[in-house]
């Protein structure tokens, strides 16, 4: 397997994998409103290609603000149905989190199933409010730097063009 940064030329194939793995209407979810017209964090968007050069899995990250503070929004992550159960999603998550830490990001959040994401260290983020209709029990976070989520509460908002990259400041 080759794990590489997702390139612009991969866009259609990546989107096709997301369409295959997620229910119709996935782009109507509230997390997509936070991504509209916001470029993803390119260095953290990874594509996993198998031995036949087929796309086996992908992960993307987006910058957001939580209570005015910079954070990463993980997702979506997807693995081709024929490759599920091989640990590829875990590989994508662990490697991308390692890269995010190395790049200086301090906090990551996602909307997902706590029993699955707990294995990577994610816990519920009380007081962090995703746009409705998001179940608050599915709003999870991970500290990439000790204490990075301490005292951070409030609404999750879009990263606006021209905002400074203050990911290292809380």
C-alpha positions in Angstrom: 0.0 0.0 0.0 1.1 3.5 -0.7 0.0 6.3 1.6 0.2 9.7 -0.1 -1.1 13.2 0.2 -4.3 13.5 -1.7 -3.7 15.5 -4.9 -6.1 17.7 -6.8 -6.2 15.1 -9.6 -7.5 12.5 -7.1 -10.6 14.6 -6.3 -13.2 12.7 -8.5 -12.0 9.3 -7.3 -12.0 10.3 -3.7 -15.5 11.8 -4.0 -16.7 8.5 -5.7 -15.3 6.5 -2.7 -17.1 8.8 -0.2 -20.3 8.4 -2.2 -19.9 4.6 -2.2 -19.2 4.5 1.6 -21.8 7.0 2.9 -25.5 7.3 2.6 -27.0 9.6 -0.1 -27.3 13.1 1.2 -24.0 13.0 3.1 -23.3 16.6 2.0 -26.5 17.8 3.7 -25.0 17.0 7.1 -24.2 20.0 9.3 -20.4 19.3 9.2 -20.5 20.0 5.5 -21.8 23.5 6.1 -18.5 24.1 8.0 -16.6 22.8 4.9 -18.4 24.8 2.2 -15.9 26.9 0.3 -13.2 26.3 2.9 -10.1 24.5 1.5 -9.1 21.4 3.4 -5.8 21.1 5.3 -4.0 19.6 2.3 -1.0 18.2 4.2 -3.5 16.0 6.2 -5.7 14.8 3.4 -4.4 11.4 2.7 -5.1 8.7 0.1 -4.2 5.1 0.5 -3.6 3.2 -2.7 -3.5 -0.6 -2.9 -1.2 -2.9 -4.8 -3.4 -2.6 -7.9 -3.3 1.2 -7.7 -6.9 1.3 -6.6 -8.0 3.8 -4.0 -8.4 1.8 -0.8 -9.0 4.6 1.7 -9.1 8.3 2.3 -9.2 10.9 5.1 -9.6 14.6 5.1 -9.3 17.4 7.6 -10.7 21.0 7.6 -9.9 24.0 9.8 -12.7 25.2 12.0 -13.0 27.5 15.0 -14.4 26.4 18.4 -15.4 29.3 20.6 -13.1 31.3 18.4 -10.1 29.0 18.7 -8.5 27.0 15.9 -9.2 23.3 15.6 -9.1 20.5 13.1 -12.3 18.8 12.0 -11.5 15.2 11.1 -13.6 13.7 8.3 -14.7 12.1 6.4 -12.6 9.0 6.6 -13.6 6.1 4.3 -12.3 2.7 3.3 -13.5 0.9 0.2 -16.0 -1.8 1.2 -13.8 -4.6 -0.2 -11.0 -3.5 2.1 -12.9 -2.9 5.3 -11.9 -4.9 8.4 -8.2 -4.7 7.5 -7.4 -1.8 9.8 -6.9 0.7 7.1 -9.1 3.4 8.7 -7.1 3.1 11.8 -3.9 3.5 9.8 -5.3 6.6 8.1 -6.4 8.1 11.4 -3.2 7.4 13.4 -0.9 8.6 10.6 -2.9 11.8 9.9 -3.0 12.6 13.7 0.8 12.1 13.9 1.2 14.5 11.0 -1.2 17.0 12.5 0.8 17.0 15.7 4.0 17.5 13.8 2.5 20.4 11.9 1.7 22.2 15.2 -2.1 21.6 15.4 -3.2 21.3 19.1 -6.8 20.0 18.9 -8.9 17.8 16.7 -12.6 17.2 16.7 -15.1 15.0 14.8 -18.7 13.9 14.8 -18.8 10.1 15.1 -19.4 7.0 17.2 -17.6 7.2 20.5 -17.0 3.5 20.9 -15.1 3.4 17.6 -13.1 6.7 18.1 -12.2 6.1 21.7 -9.5 3.6 20.6 -7.6 6.7 19.2 -8.1 8.7 22.3 -11.2 10.8 21.3 -13.6 11.7 24.1 -16.9 13.6 24.2 -16.6 17.4 24.1 -19.2 18.8 26.5 -19.9 22.4 25.7 -18.8 22.2 22.1 -21.8 22.9 19.9 -21.9 21.7 16.3 -24.6 23.3 14.1 -27.9 21.4 14.4 -29.1 18.8 14.0 -26.0 17.1 15.5 -26.3 14.8 18.5 -24.0 16.3 21.2 -23.0 12.8 22.3 -21.3 12.3 18.9 -19.1 15.5 19.2 -15.7 14.1 20.1 -12.3 15.6 20.5 -8.6 14.7 21.0 -5.8 16.8 22.4 -2.6 16.8 20.3 -1.0 19.0 23.0 -1.6 18.5 26.6 -4.5 20.7 27.9 -5.5 21.9 24.4 -9.2 21.4 25.0 -9.2 22.7 28.5 -11.7 25.6 28.8 -12.6 25.5 25.1 -16.3 25.6 24.7 -18.8 27.3 22.3 -20.0 27.0 18.8 -18.1 25.3 16.0 -17.8 27.8 13.2 -16.4 28.0 9.7 -12.8 29.0 9.1 -13.2 32.2 7.2 -10.8 33.2 4.4 -8.1 35.6 5.7 -8.2 34.4 9.3 -4.8 34.1 10.8 -3.5 30.6 11.4 -3.3 30.7 15.2 -3.5 27.0 15.7 -0.6 27.2 18.2 -2.4 29.7 20.5 -5.3 28.9 22.8 
